[in-house]
């Protein structure tokens, strides 16, 4: 008994010092030390108070109930259970508890105000439910009525999408036979109605496992795949997004759970996830599927099948796909566009399939699994060899070529199979251009190993020369140039540097030119065909001819073939090809991203910088999972960090920061890699830069980095101006800088209450800056400003009082009263959350 009392007093001290977790721990220990009912009731009641403070509302309600079981008139326990139930959304039960409180203490103003607020909330909820039912019905009537005006239909479609994104609205659509009505919209075959229907379904599935499962079973995967298979790109992308939302909900990837929402039941989703994977694999080899649809199926498989974290032991999804779909993926990789039997493809389809092969192979955990993968590939390729059917042989060699662009080590093992190299050389002698192109492409990939290069020199160079002389196909011409002799590799690289005009150009000083002319010295003039528009045309032709896959093969050559000087030349060519942002998708699709990594890590200093700059250009605008598949993405960080150097030019610094921003937004593991490479001090330094774009890029990068706990600790540490800088950047005139700085500040203040207090001490301008953010014209900046305000209000009652006494309350009230349309919804709801927090403190009344 004495121990229990001592632990209770210890818990009370922790609670007074706002250390709620330690307080809860002390009360829990005390509960094990006593059987005294009065003391037990007090301990449960006190632990419920801790639960409210830490937002563990389910635990708080449970503890308060235990106190009430001991003493039904325990008014504190009743009110604490009321508060917990309100946060859990159980308004009717919360109302009953506060009614009992008000009966026991009729003059308690807090109870009376809570009673009025809950009564109002219950009526409002009923009104919303009633009005939502009628709104849903009305929308479907307009959409399904062919005589409705176009404008009305468009408005109803947009409203339906918005309603589907709201939890209450989605539930109402679901309960009112909405899925069947949505299917009717899709059956109209009108693209705008179909898009609205698909996007509504996405909103309904988002973050709700049970609803996503029910919708999947109602619609069926056959129908979903049929929609994704269409030619219309927008429809295909929308269905891909819907399937991704369903997969996230079923696999638990969407972990954006809200406080106070309990899991209703645990669902077994493994069967459904396998069903989705199986249908996507079937799409790969279905001739009725468009090239766009096939790409979307490959994107979904790439994103969802291999493990995202290799420390997780379970790779069963990859094993399932290898067993049931590896041959189908190999069929896509082996497609030859010029053959009549070819499946519909886009320029990216075969590369996406190679990336999937690479990811699946990387996801295997042991040699037996890798040997099984190799065996399936070998059986598939040997099964295609047929002396009587040249098309089958071409398909087999194209498959080997595709594997070499994916898991390179496996591709090299396949090259060692009997007859493969001989078949490649033999195809060079074919009269058909399509055979020559496939053979030359495969030989390029095969020639990166010295032993095989020697075989090609002995058996195939004469044929390659003949092809080069006779063919008019530029794609074949450029590939025949890439052979195994290192001098020829250097010559080809030099030629490409000249074509792309990618040598360093010295700055021309007009005064010196005039002086040279005056002294009758020779002044070299720019050749007309070195002008920008001519160079751009040559770059376009090279890209169209498939130069990237050629460069990628040259990079893979043995060190005995590929010298450091050649690497530098290749890096220059890559950088020139990456110059136009619109070409970078093509470069990634043809394997340029992963080919650049070794050039950025090895070679001459100039070559490494050029390659790193090209990597930065790609990393800044591309999806890293596709541009640098598997573990390669972590190798990109170091070259980008090396570009953050005052000796580099401003463009290199800027694009390196953009690349790091994109990477740091992908995963915690990448953020840790950036920290490990000691990039944080450089990023912070660039936040002080006078150059607007550098300051903006560095701030955006820091906005992503502050999610990391180690970065947060740097802001918490005493004796630095990091937080002050972020606050002051929020007051900049540049919208983009403000947006990034406000995002960083919102995450920092949400993570640590100490930083909320520290923010008010770093500069006297903090309140004025916060008010400007909350009134900003740009909605994203305004939303982040209001989130910061909420974090400060939630941090401490005294701090909240200071904010309420300022003009900020008037600003929040003005914003909170606005109509929450689709664009302003987040802003208005955030402002209302702030006002509710003020009500909870008793600073304002519910209807004031």
C-alpha positions in Angstrom: 0.0 0.0 0.0 2.8 2.4 0.9 4.6 1.7 -2.4 1.4 2.4 -4.3 0.9 5.7 -2.6 4.6 6.7 -3.2 4.3 5.7 -6.9 1.1 7.7 -7.2 2.8 10.8 -5.7 5.7 10.3 -8.1 3.2 10.1 -11.0 1.6 13.3 -9.9 4.9 15.1 -10.0 5.7 13.8 -13.4 2.2 14.9 -14.5 2.7 18.5 -13.1 6.0 18.7 -15.1 4.1 17.6 -18.3 6.0 14.3 -18.5 2.9 12.3 -19.2 4.5 9.1 -20.3 6.5 8.7 -17.1 3.4 9.7 -15.1 1.4 6.9 -16.8 4.2 4.5 -16.1 4.3 5.3 -12.4 0.4 5.0 -12.1 0.6 1.6 -13.9 3.3 0.4 -11.4 1.1 1.6 -8.5 -1.9 -0.3 -9.8 0.1 -3.6 -9.3 0.9 -2.7 -5.7 -2.6 -2.2 -4.2 -6.1 -3.7 -3.9 -7.6 -0.7 -2.1 -10.6 0.3 -4.2 -10.5 4.0 -3.6 -6.8 4.2 -4.5 -7.4 2.0 -7.6 -10.1 4.4 -8.8 -7.8 7.4 -8.3 -5.0 5.6 -10.2 -7.2 4.6 -13.1 -8.6 8.2 -13.2 -5.1 9.7 -13.2 -3.9 7.4 -15.9 -6.9 8.3 -18.0 -5.8 12.0 -17.7 -2.3 10.9 -19.1 -4.1 9.1 -22.0 -5.9 12.3 -22.9 -2.7 14.3 -22.9 -0.9 11.8 -25.1 -3.9 11.4 -27.4 -4.2 7.7 -26.5 -8.0 8.1 -26.4 -9.0 4.4 -26.4 -6.8 3.7 -23.4 -8.1 6.9 -21.6 -11.7 5.8 -22.1 -10.9 2.3 -20.8 -9.1 3.6 -17.7 -11.9 6.1 -16.9 -14.5 3.2 -17.3 -12.6 1.1 -14.7 -12.6 4.1 -12.3 -16.4 4.5 -12.9 -16.9 0.7 -12.3 -15.5 1.2 -8.8 -17.3 4.5 -8.1 -20.3 5.3 -10.4 -20.3 9.0 -9.2 -16.6 9.7 -9.9 -17.2 13.0 -11.7 -13.6 13.4 -12.8 -13.6 9.9 -14.4 -16.9 10.6 -16.0 -15.7 13.8 -17.6 -12.5 12.3 -18.7 -14.3 9.4 -20.4 -16.6 12.0 -22.0 -13.5 13.8 -23.5 -12.0 10.5 -24.7 -15.2 9.3 -26.3 -15.7 12.7 -28.1 -12.2 12.4 -29.6 -13.1 8.8 -30.7 -16.2 10.2 -32.5 -18.6 8.5 -30.1 -20.6 11.7 -29.5 -23.8 10.1 -28.2 -21.9 8.2 -25.5 -19.9 11.2 -24.6 -23.1 13.3 -24.3 -24.6 10.8 -21.8 -21.4 11.0 -19.6 -21.4 14.8 -19.6 -25.1 14.8 -18.8 -24.4 12.8 -15.7 -21.6 15.3 -14.8 -24.0 18.2 -15.3 -26.6 16.5 -13.1 -24.1 16.0 -10.3 -22.7 19.6 -10.6 -25.4 21.7 -12.3 -23.4 25.0 -11.8 -20.2 23.8 -13.4 -19.8 26.0 -16.5 -17.3 23.7 -18.1 -19.9 20.8 -18.1 -22.6 23.1 -19.4 -20.5 24.3 -22.3 -19.4 20.8 -23.2 -23.1 19.7 -23.0 -24.1 22.5 -25.5 -21.1 21.8 -27.8 -21.8 18.0 -28.0 -25.6 18.6 -28.5 -24.7 21.0 -31.4 -22.2 18.5 -32.8 -24.7 15.6 -32.7 -27.3 17.7 -34.5 -24.8 18.8 -37.1 -23.7 15.2 -37.7 -27.3 14.1 -38.2 -27.9 17.1 -40.5 -24.7 16.2 -42.5 -25.7 12.6 -42.8 -29.2 13.5 -44.0 -28.0 16.1 -46.4 -25.2 13.8 -47.7 -27.7 11.1 -48.5 -29.8 13.5 -50.6 -26.6 15.1 -52.2 -25.4 11.6 -53.3 -28.8 10.7 -54.8 -29.1 14.1 -56.6 -25.6 13.8 -58.1 -26.2 10.4 -59.6 -29.6 11.5 -61.0 -27.8 14.4 -62.8 -25.0 12.2 -64.0 -27.1 9.3 -65.3 -29.7 11.6 -67.0 -28.6 11.9 -70.6 -30.7 15.1 -70.9 -28.8 16.9 -68.2 -26.9 20.0 -69.2 -23.2 19.5 -69.7 -22.2 22.1 -67.1 -24.5 20.5 -64.5 -23.0 17.1 -65.3 -19.4 18.4 -64.9 -20.2 20.1 -61.6 -21.9 16.9 -60.3 -19.0 14.8 -61.4 -16.5 17.1 -59.6 -18.7 17.2 -56.4 -18.8 13.4 -56.4 -15.0 13.2 -56.5 -14.8 15.6 -53.6 -17.4 13.7 -51.6 -15.6 10.4 -52.3 -12.5 11.8 -50.6 -14.3 12.6 -47.4 -14.7 9.6 -45.1 -18.4 10.4 -44.2 -19.2 11.1 -47.9 -17.4 7.9 -49.1 -19.4 5.8 -46.6 -22.6 7.4 -47.7 -21.9 6.7 -51.4 -21.0 3.1 -50.4 -24.1 2.5 -48.3 -26.5 4.1 -50.9 -25.7 1.5 -53.7 -23.1 4.0 -55.0 -20.7 1.4 -56.4 -23.4 0.0 -58.7 -24.3 3.5 -59.8 -20.6 4.3 -60.4 -20.4 1.2 -62.6 -23.4 2.6 -64.6 -21.4 5.8 -65.2 -18.5 3.8 -66.6 -20.9 1.8 -68.8 -21.9 5.1 -70.5 -18.5 5.0 -72.3 -18.2 8.8 -71.9 -14.5 9.6 -70.9 -15.3 12.5 -68.6 -17.9 10.5 -66.7 -15.6 7.5 -66.6 -12.7 9.6 -65.2 -15.0 11.0 -62.5 -16.2 7.5 -61.6 -12.7 6.1 -61.3 -11.4 9.0 -59.2 -14.4 8.7 -56.9 -13.6 5.1 -56.4 -10.0 6.0 -55.6 -11.2 8.5 -52.9 -13.5 5.8 -51.4 -10.7 3.3 -51.2 -8.1 5.7 -49.8 -6.9 4.6 -46.4 -10.0 2.3 -45.8 -9.1 -1.4 -46.0 -12.6 -2.9 -45.6 -14.1 -0.6 -48.2 -11.3 -1.1 -50.6 -11.7 -4.9 -50.3 -15.5 -4.7 -50.8 -15.1 -2.4 -53.9 -12.5 -4.8 -55.4 -14.8 -7.7 -54.9 -17.8 -5.8 -56.4 -16.0 -4.5 -59.5 -13.7 -7.5 -60.1 -10.2 -7.4 -61.3 -11.2 -8.4 -64.9 -13.1 -5.2 -65.3 -10.4 -3.0 -63.7 -7.8 -4.5 -66.0 -10.1 -4.0 -69.0 -10.3 -0.3 -68.1 -6.6 0.0 -67.7 -6.0 -1.7 -71.0 -7.6 1.1 -73.1 -5.7 3.4 -75.4 -6.8 6.6 -73.6 -3.8 7.5 -71.5 -5.8 9.6 -68.9 -8.2 6.7 -68.2 -5.4 4.2 -68.0 -3.4 6.3 -65.6 -6.5 6.9 -63.4 -7.2 3.2 -63.2 -3.6 2.6 -62.3 -3.9 5.1 -59.5 -7.1 3.4 -58.3 -5.4 0.0 -58.2 -2.4 1.6 -56.3 -4.8 3.0 -53.8 -6.5 -0.4 -53.3 -3.1 -2.1 -53.0 -2.0 0.5 -50.4 -5.2 0.0 -48.4 -5.0 -3.8 -48.5 -1.3 -4.0 -47.7 -1.5 -1.4 -44.9 1.0 0.8 -46.8 -1.4 3.8 -46.3 -0.7 4.4 -42.6 -2.2 7.8 -42.3 -4.6 6.7 -39.6 -6.3 9.5 -37.7 -6.2 9.8 -33.9 -9.3 8.4 -32.3 -10.2 5.9 -35.1 -10.1 2.3 -34.0 -9.6 -0.6 -36.3 -12.9 -2.4 -36.7 -11.6 -5.8 -37.6 -8.5 -7.5 -39.0 -8.9 -8.6 -42.6 -6.9 -11.2 -44.5 -5.8 -9.4 -47.6 -3.1 -11.8 -48.9 -5.4 -13.6 -51.3 -6.7 -10.4 -52.8 -3.1 -9.0 -53.3 -2.1 -12.3 -55.1 -5.2 -12.0 -57.3 -4.2 -8.4 -58.3 -0.6 -9.6 -59.1 -1.9 -12.5 -61.1 -4.2 -10.3 -63.2 -1.4 -7.7 -63.8 0.9 -10.5 -65.0 -1.9 -11.7 -67.4 -2.1 -8.2 -68.8 1.6 -8.3 -69.8 1.0 -10.9 -72.5 -2.6 -10.1 -73.6 -2.6 -8.7 -77.1 -5.8 -6.7 -76.5 -4.0 -4.6 -73.9 -2.6 -1.2 -75.2 1.0 -0.3 -74.8 0.0 2.3 -72.3 -2.0 -0.3 -70.3 1.0 -2.7 -70.3 3.3 0.1 -69.0 0.8 0.8 -66.1 0.7 -2.9 -65.2 4.6 -3.0 -65.2 4.7 0.2 -63.1 2.3 -1.4 -60.5 4.4 -4.6 -60.4 7.6 -2.6 -60.1 6.3 -0.6 -57.2 4.5 -3.2 -55.2 6.1 -6.6 -55.6 9.8 -6.4 -54.6 10.5 -5.5 -50.9 11.2 -1.8 -50.3 13.4 -2.7 -47.4 15.7 -5.7 -47.8 16.0 -6.0 -44.0 12.4 -7.4 -44.1 12.8 -11.2 -44.4 9.6 -12.0 -46.3 10.1 -11.9 -50.1 7.1 -14.2 -50.9 5.5 -11.7 -53.3 8.6 -11.8 -55.5 8.7 -15.6 -55.3 5.0 -15.8 -56.3 5.6 -13.5 -59.3 8.7 -15.4 -60.4 6.8 -18.7 -60.2 3.6 -17.5 -62.0 4.9 -14.6 -64.2 8.6 -14.7 -65.0 8.0 -16.3 -68.4 5.4 -13.5 -69.1 7.9 -10.8 -68.2 10.5 -12.5 -70.4 8.0 -12.5 -73.3 7.6 -8.7 -73.0 11.4 -8.2 -72.8 11.8 -10.3 -75.9 9.3 -8.4 -78.1 10.6 -7.1 -81.5 8.5 -4.1 -82.6 9.1 -4.8 -86.3 7.5 -8.3 -86.1 3.8 -8.6 -87.0 3.2 -10.8 -83.9 4.6 -8.1 -81.5 2.4 -7.0 -78.6 1.4 -3.3 -78.5 4.3 -1.5 -76.8 5.4 2.1 -76.0 9.0 3.3 -76.1 9.3 2.5 -72.4 7.7 -1.0 -72.2 10.7 -3.2 -72.7 12.9 -1.1 -70.3 10.2 -1.2 -67.6 10.1 -5.0 -68.0 14.0 -5.1 -67.7 13.7 -3.0 -64.5 11.2 -5.4 -63.1 13.5 -8.4 -63.8 16.3 -6.5 -62.1 14.2 -5.7 -59.0 12.9 -9.3 -58.7 16.4 -10.7 -59.0 17.8 -8.3 -56.4 14.9 -9.3 -54.1 16.1 -12.9 -53.9 17.7 -13.9 -50.7 19.9 -16.9 -51.5 21.7 -18.8 -54.2 19.0 -21.6 -54.6 16.4 -18.8 -55.3 18.7 -17.1 -57.8 19.6 -20.5 -59.5 15.9 -21.2 -59.9 15.3 -17.8 -61.5 18.2 -18.5 -63.9 16.9 -21.9 -64.8 13.5 -20.5 -65.8 15.3 -17.9 -68.0 17.5 -20.6 -69.6 14.5 -22.9 -70.3 12.5 -20.0 -71.8 15.4 -18.9 -74.1 16.4 -22.4 -75.3 12.7 -23.2 -75.9 12.7 -20.4 -78.5 15.7 -21.6 -80.5 14.3 -23.1 -83.7 16.4 -23.6 -86.9 13.2 -23.5 -89.0 11.8 -20.3 -87.5 14.0 -17.2 -87.6 11.4 -15.0 -85.8 11.7 -17.3 -82.7 15.5 -17.1 -82.8 15.3 -13.3 -83.0 12.9 -13.3 -80.0 15.3 -15.4 -78.0 18.3 -13.1 -78.6 16.1 -10.0 -77.9 15.2 -11.6 -74.6 18.9 -12.1 -73.7 19.5 -8.5 -74.6 16.7 -7.3 -72.4 18.0 -9.4 -69.4 21.4 -7.8 -69.9 19.7 -4.4 -69.4 18.2 -5.7 -66.2 20.1 -8.1 -63.9 23.5 -7.8 -65.7 25.2 -10.7 -63.9 22.3 -13.1 -64.8 22.5 -11.8 -68.4 26.2 -12.7 -68.6 25.4 -16.2 -67.4 22.8 -16.6 -70.1 25.4 -15.4 -72.7 27.5 -18.4 -71.7 24.7 -20.8 -72.8 25.6 -23.0 -75.9 24.8 -21.3 -79.2 23.8 -17.9 -77.9 26.8 -15.9 -79.0 27.0 -17.8 -82.3 23.3 -17.0 -83.0 24.0 -13.3 -82.3 26.8 -13.3 -84.9 24.7 -15.3 -87.4 21.8 -12.9 -87.2 24.2 -10.1 -88.3 24.3 -11.9 -91.7 20.5 -11.9 -92.1 19.0 -9.9 -95.0 16.3 -8.5 -92.7 16.9 -5.2 -91.0 15.0 -6.2 -87.9 17.3 -9.2 -87.4 20.4 -7.0 -87.8 19.1 -4.4 -85.3 18.4 -7.1 -82.7 21.7 -8.8 -83.3 23.8 -5.7 -83.2 22.0 -4.5 -80.0 22.6 -7.8 -78.3 26.3 -7.8 -79.4 26.8 -4.4 -77.9 25.5 -5.6 -74.5 27.6 -8.8 -74.9 30.8 -7.0 -75.8 31.3 -5.4 -72.4 33.2 -8.5 -71.2 36.7 -8.8 -72.7 36.4 -12.6 -73.4 33.2 -12.1 -75.4 34.6 -9.0 -77.1 37.5 -11.2 -78.4 34.9 -13.7 -79.7 33.1 -10.9 -81.6 36.3 -9.5 -83.0 37.2 -12.9 -84.3 33.8 -13.9 -85.7 31.7 -10.8 -86.2 33.7 -7.6 -87.1 33.6 -8.3 -90.8 29.9 -8.7 -90.7 29.5 -5.6 -88.6 31.5 -3.6 -91.1 29.4 -4.8 -94.0 26.2 -3.9 -92.1 27.6 -0.4 -91.4 28.4 0.1 -95.1 25.1 -1.2 -96.5 22.4 -0.2 -94.0 20.5 3.0 -94.3 19.0 2.6 -90.8 20.7 5.1 -88.4 19.8 3.0 -85.3 21.8 0.1 -86.8 24.7 2.3 -88.0 25.3 3.8 -84.5 25.3 0.4 -82.9 27.7 -1.2 -85.3 30.3 1.5 -84.2 30.5 0.1 -80.7 33.0 -2.7 -80.7 35.5 -4.1 -78.3 38.7 -2.2 -79.3 39.4 0.5 -76.7 40.8 2.8 -79.3 37.6 2.5 -81.3 35.6 3.1 -78.1 37.6 6.3 -77.5 37.0 7.3 -81.2 33.3 6.7 -80.9 33.1 8.7 -77.7 35.1 11.5 -79.3 32.8 11.6 -82.3 29.8 11.8 -79.9 31.4 14.6 -78.0 31.8 16.5 -81.2 28.2 15.8 -82.3 26.9 17.1 -79.0 29.4 19.9 -78.8 30.1 19.0 -75.2 33.6 20.2 -74.8 34.2 23.0 -72.2 33.7 26.3 -74.0 36.0 29.1 -72.8 34.3 32.5 -72.1 34.9 34.9 -75.0 35.9 38.4 -73.8 34.9 40.9 -76.5 37.7 43.3 -75.6 40.4 40.6 -76.1 38.9 39.6 -79.4 39.0 43.2 -80.6 42.6 43.5 -79.4 43.6 40.3 -81.3 42.0 41.5 -84.5 43.8 44.8 -84.1 47.2 43.1 -83.8 46.3 40.9 -86.8 46.2 37.7 -84.7 44.1 34.7 -85.8 40.8 34.7 -83.9 39.0 31.3 -84.1 35.3 31.7 -84.9 32.4 29.5 -84.0 31.4 27.1 -86.8 27.8 27.8 -87.9 26.9 24.1 -87.1 28.1 24.5 -83.5 25.3 26.9 -82.8 22.7 25.9 -80.3 19.8 25.0 -82.7 22.1 22.8 -84.8 23.4 21.0 -81.7 19.8 20.5 -80.4 18.8 18.8 -83.7 21.8 16.5 -83.6 21.0 15.6 -80.0 17.4 14.8 -81.0 18.6 12.5 -83.8 21.1 10.7 -81.5 18.4 10.1 -78.9 15.9 8.9 -81.6 18.6 6.5 -82.9 19.0 4.9 -79.5 22.4 6.4 -78.5 21.6 6.0 -74.7 21.5 2.2 -74.9 24.8 2.3 -76.8 26.4 4.5 -74.2 25.1 2.3 -71.4 26.8 -0.7 -73.0 30.0 1.2 -73.4 30.0 2.0 -69.7 29.6 -1.7 -68.9 32.8 -2.6 -70.8 35.8 -4.2 -68.9 38.3 -1.7 -67.5 40.9 -3.1 -70.0 38.7 -1.7 -72.7 37.2 1.4 -71.1 39.9 4.0 -70.1 39.4 6.9 -67.7 39.7 9.3 -70.6 36.9 7.5 -72.5 34.8 7.6 -69.3 35.2 11.4 -69.2 34.1 11.7 -72.8 31.0 9.6 -72.2 30.2 11.7 -69.1 30.4 14.8 -71.3 28.0 13.3 -73.9 25.5 12.2 -71.1 25.5 15.7 -69.7 24.8 17.3 -73.1 22.0 14.7 -73.8 20.4 15.5 -70.3 20.3 19.3 -71.0 16.7 19.4 -72.1 14.4 18.3 -69.3 11.9 16.8 -71.8 14.5 14.3 -73.0 15.3 12.9 -69.5 12.4 10.5 -69.5 13.7 8.9 -72.7 17.2 8.7 -71.2 15.9 7.0 -68.0 13.7 4.6 -70.1 16.8 3.5 -72.0 18.9 2.9 -68.9 20.9 6.1 -68.8 20.3 6.7 -65.1 22.0 3.6 -63.8 24.7 3.9 -66.5 25.8 7.3 -65.1 26.5 6.0 -61.6 29.9 4.3 -62.3 31.0 7.3 -64.4 30.3 9.6 -61.4 32.2 7.4 -59.0 35.3 6.4 -61.1 37.5 8.2 -63.6 39.0 11.6 -64.0 38.0 14.4 -61.7 36.4 16.3 -64.6 34.6 13.2 -65.8 33.2 12.5 -62.3 31.9 16.1 -61.9 30.3 16.0 -65.4 28.6 12.6 -64.7 27.4 13.8 -61.2 25.9 16.9 -62.9 24.1 14.7 -65.4 22.9 12.5 -62.5 21.6 15.6 -60.7 19.6 16.7 -63.8 18.0 13.2 -63.9 17.5 12.9 -60.1 15.8 16.3 -60.0 12.9 15.4 -62.3 12.6 11.6 -62.4 11.1 9.0 -60.1 14.2 7.6 -58.4 12.6 4.1 -58.2 12.6 3.9 -62.0 15.7 6.0 -62.8 17.9 4.1 -60.3 16.2 0.8 -59.5 17.0 -1.3 -56.5 19.9 -0.4 -54.2 21.5 1.7 -56.9 19.6 4.8 -55.7 21.8 4.9 -52.6 24.9 5.2 -54.8 23.5 8.4 -56.4 23.7 10.4 -53.1 27.5 10.7 -52.9 28.1 12.2 -56.3 25.3 14.7 -55.7 26.7 15.7 -52.3 30.2 16.2 -53.9 28.6 18.9 -56.2 27.7 21.0 -53.2 31.0 22.8 -53.3 31.8 26.4 -53.7 34.3 25.5 -56.5 31.4 24.2 -58.6 29.2 26.6 -60.5 25.8 27.8 -59.4 23.9 25.6 -61.8 25.7 22.4 -60.5 24.9 23.4 -56.9 21.3 24.2 -57.7 20.6 21.0 -59.6 22.4 18.9 -57.0 20.1 20.4 -54.4 17.1 19.6 -56.5 18.2 16.0 -56.9 18.8 15.6 -53.2 15.4 17.2 -52.5 13.7 14.6 -54.7 15.7 11.7 -53.1 15.2 12.9 -49.5 11.4 12.9 -50.1 11.4 9.2 -51.0 12.4 7.3 -47.8 14.0 7.6 -44.4 16.8 5.3 -45.5 17.8 7.9 -48.2 17.6 10.7 -45.7 20.0 8.8 -43.5 22.3 8.2 -46.4 22.4 12.0 -47.1 23.2 12.6 -43.5 25.9 9.9 -43.5 27.5 11.7 -46.5 27.8 14.8 -44.4 25.5 16.9 -46.6 23.6 18.8 -43.9 26.2 21.6 -43.2 26.3 22.3 -47.0 22.5 22.4 -47.3 22.4 24.8 -44.3 25.0 27.0 -45.8 23.1 27.3 -49.1 20.0 28.4 -47.1 22.0 31.5 -46.3 22.9 32.2 -50.0 22.0 35.5 -51.5 21.1 33.7 -54.8 17.3 33.2 -54.7 17.2 29.9 -56.5 20.0 28.3 -54.4 18.3 29.5 -51.2 15.0 28.1 -52.4 16.4 24.7 -53.4 18.3 24.3 -50.1 15.2 25.2 -48.1 13.1 22.7 -50.0 15.7 20.1 -49.4 15.7 20.9 -45.6 11.9 20.7 -45.6 12.2 17.0 -46.6 15.1 16.4 -44.3 13.5 17.7 -41.1 11.4 14.5 -40.9 14.5 12.8 -39.7 15.1 12.7 -35.9 18.8 13.4 -36.2 18.0 16.6 -38.1 15.4 17.6 -35.5 18.1 17.2 -32.8 20.2 19.8 -34.6 17.4 22.3 -34.4 16.8 21.4 -30.7 20.4 22.0 -29.8 21.2 25.2 -27.9 23.5 27.9 -29.3 22.6 27.8 -33.0 20.4 30.0 -35.3 19.0 27.1 -37.4 15.4 27.7 -36.2 15.7 31.5 -36.5 16.8 31.1 -40.1 13.8 29.0 -41.0 11.4 31.4 -39.2 13.0 34.4 -41.1 12.8 32.5 -44.4 9.0 32.2 -43.8 9.0 35.9 -44.0 10.7 36.1 -47.4 8.9 37.7 -50.4 9.7 34.6 -52.6 6.6 32.3 -52.5 8.6 29.2 -53.1 11.1 29.9 -50.3 8.2 30.7 -47.9 6.4 27.5 -48.9 9.5 25.3 -48.2 10.4 27.1 -45.0 6.8 27.0 -43.7 6.7 23.2 -44.5 9.9 22.7 -42.5 8.6 24.8 -39.6 5.3 23.0 -39.5 7.0 19.6 -39.2 9.5 20.8 -36.6 6.8 22.4 -34.4 4.6 19.2 -34.8 7.5 17.0 -33.7 8.7 18.9 -30.6 6.8 21.2 -28.2 10.2 22.7 -27.2 10.6 24.0 -30.7 7.2 25.7 -30.4 8.5 27.7 -27.4 11.9 28.3 -29.0 10.2 29.7 -32.2 8.7 32.6 -30.1 12.2 33.5 -28.7 14.4 33.5 -31.8 13.1 36.7 -33.3 10.6 39.5 -32.2 9.1 39.2 -35.7 7.8 35.6 -35.2 4.2 36.6 -34.6 4.0 39.0 -37.6 5.6 36.3 -39.8 3.1 33.7 -38.6 0.2 36.1 -39.3 1.4 36.8 -42.8 1.6 33.0 -43.5 -1.9 32.5 -42.3 -3.2 35.2 -44.7 -1.0 34.2 -47.7 -2.6 34.2 -51.2 -1.0 30.9 -52.0 -3.1 28.2 -50.4 -0.2 25.8 -49.7 1.7 28.5 -47.8 -1.5 29.5 -45.9 -2.2 25.9 -45.0 1.3 25.4 -43.6 1.1 28.6 -41.6 -2.2 27.6 -40.0 -0.7 24.2 -39.1 2.2 26.0 -37.4 -0.4 28.1 -35.5 -2.2 24.8 -34.4 1.1 23.3 -33.2 1.8 26.4 -31.1 -1.8 26.3 -29.7 -1.5 22.6 -28.8 1.9 22.9 -27.3 1.1 25.0 -24.2 -1.9 26.8 -22.7 0.1 29.9 -21.9 1.5 30.1 -25.4 -2.0 29.6 -26.8 -3.2 32.5 -24.7 -0.6 34.8 -26.1 -1.7 33.8 -29.7 -5.4 34.3 -28.8 -4.7 37.8 -27.5 -3.1 38.7 -30.8 -4.8 39.4 -34.2 -4.2 35.7 -35.1 -7.6 34.7 -33.5 -9.4 37.1 -35.8 -7.4 35.7 -38.8 -8.3 32.1 -37.9 -11.9 33.0 -37.3 -12.1 34.7 -40.8 -10.5 31.6 -42.5 -12.6 29.1 -40.5 -15.9 30.7 -41.5 -15.1 30.3 -45.2 -16.8 27.7 -47.4 -14.6 24.6 -47.6 -14.7 24.0 -51.3 -12.3 21.4 -52.9 -9.4 23.9 -53.2 -9.7 25.5 -49.7 -10.9 22.4 -47.8 -7.5 21.7 -46.0 -7.0 25.4 -45.1 -10.5 25.9 -43.7 -10.4 22.6 -41.7 -7.0 23.5 -40.2 -8.3 26.9 -39.1 -11.4 25.2 -37.5 -9.1 22.8 -35.7 -7.3 25.8 -34.2 -10.6 27.3 -33.1 -11.7 24.1 -31.5 -8.4 24.0 -29.6 -9.1 27.5 -28.3 -12.6 26.3 -27.2 -11.0 23.4 -25.3 -8.9 25.9 -23.4 -12.0 27.9 -22.7 -10.6 31.0 -24.4 -13.6 31.3 -26.7 -17.1 30.1 -26.5 -18.5 27.5 -29.0 -20.8 30.0 -30.8 -18.8 33.1 -30.4 
